[in-house]
Amino acid sequence: MAGLRKNEMMRKIGDDALKAKTGKTWEQWGAILDKAGANAMDHTQIAAWLYDKKKVPGWWCQMIAVGYEQMKGLRQQHQRPDGYEISASKTIEAPASVLYKAWKDASIRKQWLPDTPIVIHKATPSKSLRITWTDGKKNVDVSFYPKEKKKCQVVVQHRLLPNATAAARMKKFWSTALNHLTVMINLHQLLGKHYGN
């Protein structure tokens, strides 16, 4: 397809994974959507067309629509239909229970995330947190994915950001915060301090 540009969605979901689930590659879907006039449709219309006309499963309709919009320059990096969304992740040498407590316990959290008053309104121990950000919106999700050798991946997703500038700023903010969390955990382990459930 003319104008195919490597983008965020294409990096996240490669051709092999896309073809395995939908029967076509990014380039093939791009050509099909071009022919259907999708460059003049909004996100909802593209996803609905894929679902109705091509019988693509719902979640994959959304992913293909986002990827197509990014290919064609109709959607900026991190842009979603309801605003901008970023994610940041870090694999840290500590169990999920330790990292969960470092987020959940305000006295521990302020050591690596100071001056950031957040409200945790839903928590599943050692698995996830749903956070109301400082702007009063319930738009930050934190997930914990245990790995081998007592490591755990922490993934932060920050949604409903107003523009690309805010998205870039928060991407940097959360990457830095996760680095601070890693340093704190490493220092506490070095000093023999441990957090339990």
Backbone as JSON, one array per atom type, in Angstrom:
{
  "sequence": "MAGLRKNEMMRKIGDDALKAKTGKTWEQWGAILDKAGANAMDHTQIAAWLYDKKKVPGWWCQMIAVGYEQMKGLRQQHQRPDGYEISASKTIEAPASVLYKAWKDASIRKQWLPDTPIVIHKATPSKSLRITWTDGKKNVDVSFYPKEKKKCQVVVQHRLLPNATAAARMKKFWSTALNHLTVMINLHQLLGKHYGN",
  "N": [[0.84, -1.18, 0.0], [0.59, 2.2, -0.85], [2.26, 4.74, 0.94], [2.5, 3.44, 3.37], [3.4, 3.5, 6.68], [5.6, 2.8, 9.28], [4.34, 2.45, 12.48], [3.17, 3.19, 15.85], [1.16, 1.26, 16.54], [1.7, -0.78, 14.71], [4.21, -1.53, 15.54], [3.59, -2.57, 17.98], [1.81, -4.66, 17.44], [2.76, -7.05, 15.35], [3.06, -8.04, 11.83], [2.87, -10.87, 11.63], [1.41, -11.66, 13.93], [-0.94, -10.21, 13.52], [-1.87, -11.27, 11.09], [-2.28, -13.92, 11.84], [-4.51, -13.7, 13.5], [-6.41, -12.29, 12.02], [-6.2, -12.89, 9.38], [-4.89, -11.28, 7.54], [-2.19, -9.02, 6.64], [-0.73, -5.89, 7.85], [-0.26, -4.24, 5.6], [-2.0, -5.38, 3.72], [-4.5, -4.97, 5.0], [-4.45, -2.21, 5.02], [-4.61, -1.58, 2.26], [-7.13, -2.65, 1.65], [-8.79, -1.06, 3.28], [-8.22, 1.46, 2.25], [-9.38, 1.2, -0.29], [-12.0, 0.99, 0.49], [-12.55, 3.52, 1.23], [-11.82, 4.43, 3.73], [-10.18, 6.45, 4.66], [-11.69, 8.7, 4.8], [-13.4, 8.23, 6.83], [-14.43, 8.23, 10.32], [-12.96, 6.99, 13.42], [-14.81, 5.21, 14.69], [-16.5, 4.53, 12.57], [-14.71, 3.21, 10.84], [-13.98, 0.96, 12.41], [-16.51, -0.2, 12.71], [-17.12, -0.8, 10.04], [-15.17, -2.74, 9.48], [-16.02, -4.72, 11.22], [-18.67, -5.25, 10.38], [-18.54, -5.66, 7.56], [-16.26, -7.22, 7.06], [-16.19, -9.05, 9.05], [-14.43, -9.02, 11.21], [-13.18, -9.75, 14.45], [-14.3, -7.94, 17.39], [-12.28, -6.64, 19.16], [-10.03, -6.72, 17.52], [-10.93, -5.21, 15.38], [-10.79, -2.66, 16.46], [-8.02, -2.41, 16.88], [-6.99, -2.62, 14.26], [-8.22, -0.42, 13.1], [-7.05, 1.71, 14.56], [-4.34, 1.33, 13.87], [-4.48, 1.75, 11.08], [-5.36, 4.43, 10.99], [-3.1, 5.64, 12.09], [-1.19, 4.93, 10.15], [-2.06, 6.45, 7.99], [-1.77, 8.99, 8.87], [-3.91, 10.06, 10.18], [-4.22, 9.93, 12.81], [-2.46, 10.82, 15.68], [0.58, 9.75, 17.35], [-0.05, 7.89, 20.25], [-2.67, 8.75, 20.34], [-6.13, 8.29, 21.01], [-9.63, 7.48, 20.55], [-10.93, 8.81, 22.68], [-9.15, 10.65, 23.66], [-5.7, 11.0, 24.58], [-3.34, 8.38, 25.2], [-0.86, 6.85, 27.14], [1.75, 4.46, 27.83], [3.97, 3.01, 30.21], [6.61, 0.92, 31.19], [8.4, -1.32, 33.37], [10.69, -3.8, 34.26], [11.37, -5.18, 37.28], [13.59, -6.31, 39.82], [12.09, -7.86, 41.96], [9.46, -9.32, 43.94], [5.97, -9.43, 42.96], [4.28, -8.78, 45.11], [5.83, -7.09, 46.71], [6.27, -4.88, 45.04], [3.66, -4.09, 44.6], [2.93, -3.27, 47.2], [4.65, -1.11, 47.45], [3.43, 0.71, 45.83], [0.81, 0.84, 46.9], [0.98, 1.52, 49.63], [0.99, 4.57, 51.1], [3.05, 5.86, 52.57], [5.34, 4.56, 51.75], [5.17, 4.95, 49.03], [5.54, 7.73, 48.72], [8.25, 7.98, 48.87], [9.33, 7.39, 46.42], [7.61, 8.54, 44.62], [7.13, 11.42, 45.08], [5.22, 14.31, 46.18], [2.91, 13.9, 44.66], [-0.2, 13.65, 44.8], [-2.29, 11.06, 44.77], [-5.24, 9.01, 44.32], [-6.15, 5.84, 45.19], [-8.6, 3.91, 43.94], [-9.44, 1.39, 43.37], [-8.24, -1.79, 44.06], [-6.45, -4.72, 43.47], [-4.85, -7.08, 45.19], [-1.4, -7.46, 44.6], [-1.79, -7.59, 41.89], [-3.2, -5.48, 40.39], [-3.94, -1.91, 40.17], [-6.24, 0.75, 40.27], [-6.28, 4.09, 39.59], [-7.1, 7.38, 40.63], [-6.07, 10.21, 39.13], [-4.13, 13.25, 39.7], [-5.65, 15.21, 38.51], [-8.2, 14.57, 39.06], [-9.43, 12.65, 37.52], [-10.32, 9.26, 36.84], [-8.02, 7.68, 35.64], [-5.61, 6.24, 35.52], [-4.01, 3.2, 35.3], [-2.42, 0.52, 36.9], [-0.51, -2.34, 36.48], [0.69, -5.56, 37.51], [2.99, -7.94, 36.55], [4.17, -10.94, 37.22], [7.43, -12.32, 36.75], [9.99, -14.73, 35.85], [12.5, -15.81, 38.25], [11.96, -14.21, 40.51], [11.28, -11.68, 39.58], [9.39, -8.85, 38.41], [7.17, -7.33, 36.14], [6.15, -4.03, 35.9], [3.47, -2.22, 34.76], [2.31, 0.83, 33.64], [-0.54, 2.56, 32.67], [-1.73, 5.47, 31.32], [-4.52, 7.26, 30.76], [-6.89, 9.29, 28.84], [-5.62, 11.72, 28.36], [-5.16, 15.15, 27.4], [-3.84, 16.06, 25.02], [-1.15, 15.72, 22.55], [1.19, 16.81, 23.57], [0.82, 16.68, 26.36], [0.71, 13.91, 26.56], [3.32, 13.13, 25.81], [4.72, 14.36, 27.88], [3.73, 12.96, 30.14], [4.51, 10.38, 29.51], [7.29, 10.57, 29.78], [7.33, 11.33, 32.49], [6.27, 9.02, 33.83], [8.13, 7.05, 33.07], [10.43, 8.01, 34.32], [9.52, 7.94, 36.98], [9.18, 5.16, 37.38], [11.82, 4.38, 37.18], [12.81, 5.62, 39.49], [11.38, 4.15, 41.38], [12.56, 1.63, 40.99], [15.22, 2.14, 41.8], [14.75, 2.75, 44.53], [13.68, 0.3, 45.46], [15.87, -1.41, 44.98], [17.78, -0.23, 46.66], [16.6, -0.55, 49.2], [16.54, -3.33, 49.33], [19.26, -3.83, 49.35], [19.9, -2.75, 51.79], [18.63, -4.51, 53.37], [15.94, -4.21, 53.93], [12.58, -5.13, 53.77], [9.45, -5.42, 52.1], [6.32, -6.66, 52.91], [3.16, -8.37, 52.23]],
  "CA": [[0.0, 0.0, 0.0], [1.35, 3.43, -0.89], [2.17, 5.54, 2.15], [2.57, 2.62, 4.58], [4.4, 4.02, 7.58], [5.72, 2.05, 10.53], [3.77, 3.28, 13.53], [3.08, 2.62, 17.19], [0.35, 0.04, 16.56], [2.4, -1.81, 13.94], [5.31, -2.03, 16.37], [2.98, -3.32, 19.08], [1.24, -5.89, 16.86], [3.44, -7.29, 14.09], [2.32, -8.67, 10.74], [2.59, -12.29, 11.89], [0.31, -11.75, 14.91], [-2.16, -9.69, 12.9], [-2.35, -12.23, 10.08], [-2.75, -15.12, 12.54], [-5.81, -13.43, 14.1], [-7.38, -11.66, 11.11], [-6.02, -13.4, 8.02], [-4.23, -10.33, 6.66], [-1.11, -8.2, 7.19], [-1.03, -4.46, 7.89], [-0.31, -3.7, 4.24], [-3.23, -5.86, 3.09], [-5.63, -4.24, 5.58], [-4.37, -0.83, 4.56], [-5.12, -1.52, 0.88], [-8.58, -2.9, 1.72], [-9.44, 0.12, 3.86], [-8.11, 2.54, 1.25], [-10.39, 0.94, -1.33], [-13.32, 1.21, 1.09], [-12.7, 4.94, 1.52], [-11.71, 4.61, 5.18], [-9.48, 7.69, 5.02], [-12.71, 9.73, 5.01], [-14.24, 7.78, 7.94], [-13.85, 8.39, 11.65], [-12.53, 5.73, 14.02], [-15.96, 4.34, 14.92], [-16.97, 4.05, 11.26], [-13.74, 2.22, 10.34], [-14.13, -0.27, 13.21], [-17.82, -0.79, 12.38], [-17.02, -1.35, 8.69], [-14.4, -3.98, 9.6], [-16.86, -5.71, 11.91], [-19.86, -5.58, 9.59], [-18.24, -6.1, 6.19], [-15.17, -8.2, 6.99], [-16.38, -9.99, 10.16], [-13.25, -9.02, 12.09], [-13.59, -9.69, 15.86], [-14.38, -6.58, 17.91], [-11.02, -6.06, 19.63], [-9.14, -6.55, 16.37], [-11.44, -4.06, 14.62], [-10.24, -1.45, 17.08], [-6.58, -2.35, 16.65], [-6.75, -2.34, 12.84], [-8.63, 0.97, 12.86], [-6.01, 2.59, 15.1], [-3.15, 1.18, 13.02], [-4.76, 2.4, 9.79], [-5.36, 5.88, 11.21], [-1.71, 6.05, 12.26], [-0.55, 4.8, 8.83], [-2.51, 7.51, 7.08], [-1.58, 10.29, 9.49], [-5.19, 10.54, 10.69], [-4.16, 9.83, 14.27], [-1.12, 11.01, 16.18], [1.06, 8.75, 18.29], [-0.72, 7.84, 21.55], [-4.04, 9.27, 20.29], [-7.25, 7.36, 21.04], [-10.87, 8.23, 20.29], [-11.35, 9.62, 23.82], [-8.01, 11.43, 24.14], [-4.39, 10.38, 24.37], [-3.0, 7.35, 26.19], [0.53, 6.38, 27.08], [2.09, 3.41, 28.78], [5.37, 2.89, 30.58], [6.79, -0.34, 31.93], [9.75, -1.6, 33.88], [10.83, -5.08, 34.95], [12.15, -4.91, 38.49], [13.98, -7.52, 40.53], [11.34, -7.94, 43.22], [8.18, -9.99, 43.74], [4.81, -8.57, 42.73], [3.76, -8.31, 46.4], [6.68, -5.98, 47.15], [6.0, -3.73, 44.18], [2.28, -3.69, 44.88], [2.92, -2.51, 48.45], [5.35, 0.15, 47.21], [2.41, 1.6, 45.24], [-0.4, 0.94, 47.72], [1.27, 2.16, 50.91], [1.33, 5.98, 50.83], [4.33, 6.23, 53.19], [6.4, 4.02, 50.89], [5.02, 5.57, 47.7], [6.06, 9.1, 48.68], [9.71, 7.9, 48.75], [9.73, 7.36, 45.0], [6.65, 9.35, 43.87], [6.79, 12.5, 46.01], [4.44, 15.47, 45.71], [1.94, 13.46, 43.65], [-1.34, 13.12, 45.54], [-3.17, 10.21, 43.97], [-6.21, 8.25, 45.1], [-6.36, 4.49, 44.68], [-10.01, 3.61, 44.19], [-9.68, -0.05, 43.21], [-6.97, -2.49, 44.2], [-6.44, -6.18, 43.54], [-3.52, -7.33, 45.72], [-0.31, -8.01, 43.78], [-2.18, -7.71, 40.48], [-3.5, -4.22, 39.7], [-4.47, -0.75, 40.87], [-6.91, 1.76, 39.45], [-5.91, 5.31, 40.3], [-7.57, 8.7, 40.23], [-4.89, 11.06, 39.0], [-4.22, 14.54, 40.39], [-6.66, 16.04, 37.85], [-9.52, 14.11, 39.49], [-9.97, 11.65, 36.6], [-9.93, 7.87, 37.11], [-7.44, 7.37, 34.33], [-4.32, 5.57, 35.59], [-4.06, 1.79, 35.68], [-1.11, -0.09, 37.15], [-0.62, -3.81, 36.49], [1.89, -6.26, 37.94], [3.1, -9.21, 35.85], [5.34, -11.68, 37.73], [8.34, -12.97, 35.82], [10.82, -15.74, 36.52], [13.6, -15.37, 39.12], [11.46, -13.2, 41.44], [11.17, -10.37, 38.93], [8.02, -8.49, 38.08], [7.0, -6.18, 35.25], [5.14, -3.05, 36.3], [2.99, -1.48, 33.58], [1.44, 1.97, 33.95], [-1.27, 3.12, 31.53], [-2.34, 6.76, 31.69], [-5.5, 7.54, 29.71], [-7.68, 10.53, 28.82], [-4.76, 12.9, 28.32], [-5.82, 16.07, 26.48], [-3.16, 16.33, 23.75], [0.11, 15.02, 22.32], [2.19, 17.38, 24.48], [0.58, 16.08, 27.67], [1.06, 12.49, 26.46], [4.79, 13.03, 25.83], [5.15, 14.75, 29.22], [3.43, 11.89, 31.07], [5.36, 9.23, 29.16], [8.56, 10.83, 30.44], [7.09, 11.32, 33.94], [6.14, 7.66, 34.36], [9.4, 6.35, 32.88], [11.3, 8.47, 35.4], [8.98, 7.43, 38.25], [9.49, 3.73, 37.49], [13.26, 4.31, 37.47], [12.94, 5.95, 40.92], [10.88, 2.98, 42.11], [13.59, 0.6, 40.89], [16.34, 2.54, 42.66], [14.33, 2.61, 45.91], [13.58, -1.14, 45.77], [17.24, -1.95, 45.03], [18.43, 0.29, 47.86], [16.0, -1.2, 50.37], [17.0, -4.73, 49.36], [20.67, -3.77, 49.73], [19.92, -2.47, 53.23], [17.96, -5.6, 54.08], [14.56, -3.88, 54.24], [11.66, -5.88, 52.9], [8.03, -5.12, 52.23], [5.46, -7.84, 52.75], [1.78, -8.06, 51.82]],
  "C": [[0.88, 1.24, 0.0], [1.16, 4.18, 0.42], [2.18, 4.74, 3.44], [3.72, 3.12, 5.45], [4.41, 3.19, 8.85], [5.22, 2.95, 11.66], [3.67, 2.51, 14.83], [2.32, 1.3, 17.21], [1.04, -1.09, 15.81], [3.59, -2.36, 14.7], [4.77, -2.91, 17.49], [2.46, -4.67, 18.6], [1.86, -6.08, 15.48], [2.55, -7.98, 13.06], [1.94, -10.11, 11.03], [1.41, -12.46, 12.85], [-1.0, -11.29, 14.29], [-2.74, -10.69, 11.9], [-2.9, -13.49, 10.74], [-4.17, -14.92, 13.08], [-6.86, -12.93, 13.12], [-7.26, -12.12, 9.66], [-5.28, -12.48, 7.07], [-3.15, -9.55, 7.4], [-1.56, -6.74, 7.25], [-1.16, -3.88, 6.49], [-1.6, -4.12, 3.53], [-4.46, -5.14, 3.65], [-5.64, -2.78, 5.14], [-4.95, -0.66, 3.17], [-6.64, -1.7, 0.86], [-9.32, -1.66, 2.24], [-9.34, 1.34, 2.95], [-9.22, 2.42, 0.21], [-11.8, 1.22, -0.81], [-13.57, 2.68, 1.42], [-12.57, 5.27, 3.0], [-10.98, 5.89, 5.57], [-10.44, 8.87, 5.2], [-13.67, 9.36, 6.15], [-13.6, 8.15, 9.26], [-13.56, 7.0, 12.22], [-13.69, 4.74, 14.18], [-16.47, 3.74, 13.62], [-16.03, 2.99, 10.69], [-13.91, 0.9, 11.08], [-15.44, -0.98, 12.88], [-17.79, -1.44, 11.01], [-16.27, -2.69, 8.73], [-15.24, -5.09, 10.22], [-18.0, -6.19, 11.02], [-19.51, -6.23, 8.25], [-17.21, -7.23, 6.12], [-15.2, -9.2, 8.14], [-15.14, -10.12, 11.05], [-13.74, -8.95, 13.54], [-13.42, -8.29, 16.43], [-13.06, -5.95, 18.33], [-10.08, -5.8, 18.47], [-9.62, -5.45, 15.44], [-10.83, -2.77, 15.14], [-8.75, -1.31, 16.77], [-6.26, -2.0, 15.19], [-7.11, -0.89, 12.53], [-7.57, 1.94, 13.37], [-4.76, 2.55, 14.23], [-3.32, 1.89, 11.68], [-4.72, 3.92, 9.95], [-3.95, 6.41, 11.4], [-0.95, 5.98, 10.93], [-0.81, 6.01, 7.95], [-2.32, 8.91, 7.67], [-2.87, 10.9, 10.01], [-5.21, 10.57, 12.22], [-2.71, 9.98, 14.69], [-0.73, 9.86, 17.1], [0.37, 8.95, 19.63], [-2.18, 8.32, 21.51], [-5.05, 8.14, 20.24], [-8.53, 8.15, 20.79], [-11.28, 9.16, 21.43], [-10.21, 10.46, 24.41], [-6.72, 10.71, 23.82], [-4.09, 9.42, 25.51], [-1.56, 6.95, 26.02], [0.69, 5.2, 28.03], [3.59, 3.45, 29.03], [5.5, 1.6, 31.37], [8.24, -0.51, 32.35], [9.7, -2.97, 34.55], [11.82, -4.88, 36.08], [12.42, -6.22, 39.23], [13.37, -7.53, 41.93], [10.03, -8.65, 42.94], [7.04, -8.98, 43.56], [4.27, -7.99, 44.04], [4.53, -7.1, 46.92], [6.38, -4.73, 46.35], [4.59, -3.19, 44.4], [2.24, -2.82, 46.15], [3.62, -1.17, 48.28], [4.44, 1.18, 46.55], [1.29, 1.87, 46.24], [-0.18, 1.71, 49.01], [1.77, 3.59, 50.67], [2.68, 6.39, 51.4], [5.52, 5.71, 52.38], [6.37, 4.74, 49.54], [5.66, 6.96, 47.65], [7.6, 9.13, 48.6], [10.16, 7.92, 47.3], [8.78, 8.17, 44.1], [6.19, 10.52, 44.76], [5.93, 13.58, 45.35], [3.44, 15.11, 44.61], [0.75, 12.83, 44.38], [-2.3, 12.36, 44.63], [-4.15, 9.51, 44.9], [-6.39, 6.89, 44.44], [-7.81, 4.11, 44.98], [-10.38, 2.16, 43.9], [-8.33, -0.74, 43.24], [-7.2, -4.0, 44.27], [-5.03, -6.57, 43.95], [-2.58, -8.07, 44.77], [-0.65, -8.16, 42.3], [-2.39, -6.35, 39.8], [-4.02, -3.14, 40.64], [-5.15, 0.15, 39.86], [-6.81, 3.05, 40.22], [-6.62, 6.52, 39.72], [-6.36, 9.62, 40.27], [-5.14, 12.41, 39.66], [-5.23, 15.48, 39.75], [-8.09, 15.6, 38.2], [-10.14, 13.07, 38.58], [-9.44, 10.26, 36.96], [-9.28, 7.31, 35.85], [-6.04, 6.76, 34.37], [-4.52, 4.14, 36.07], [-2.64, 1.28, 35.85], [-1.32, -1.6, 37.24], [0.73, -4.41, 36.82], [1.91, -7.64, 37.28], [4.36, -9.95, 36.34], [6.12, -12.36, 36.61], [9.17, -14.0, 36.58], [11.91, -15.06, 37.36], [13.19, -14.18, 40.0], [11.51, -11.79, 40.86], [9.71, -10.11, 38.62], [8.02, -7.27, 37.15], [5.86, -5.31, 35.78], [4.76, -2.25, 35.06], [2.01, -0.41, 34.03], [0.78, 2.43, 32.65], [-2.0, 4.37, 32.01], [-3.21, 7.2, 30.53], [-6.1, 8.93, 29.83], [-6.82, 11.79, 28.9], [-5.24, 13.83, 27.21], [-5.16, 16.27, 25.12], [-1.82, 15.61, 23.69], [1.21, 15.52, 23.26], [2.06, 16.77, 25.87], [0.97, 14.6, 27.67], [2.57, 12.31, 26.54], [5.32, 13.35, 27.23], [4.91, 13.61, 30.21], [4.21, 10.61, 30.77], [6.72, 9.38, 29.86], [8.42, 10.76, 31.96], [7.06, 9.89, 34.47], [7.4, 6.83, 34.15], [10.37, 6.72, 33.99], [10.83, 7.92, 36.74], [9.31, 5.95, 38.43], [10.99, 3.51, 37.72], [13.51, 4.61, 38.95], [12.47, 4.79, 41.8], [11.93, 1.88, 42.13], [14.76, 0.89, 41.81], [15.97, 2.34, 44.13], [14.27, 1.13, 46.32], [14.97, -1.74, 45.9], [17.97, -1.51, 46.29], [17.9, -0.39, 49.11], [16.44, -2.66, 50.47], [18.47, -4.8, 49.81], [20.81, -3.56, 51.24], [19.2, -3.51, 54.06], [16.54, -5.28, 54.51], [13.65, -4.61, 53.27], [10.22, -5.46, 53.17], [7.28, -6.42, 52.06], [4.11, -7.44, 52.23], [1.1, -7.24, 52.91]]
}
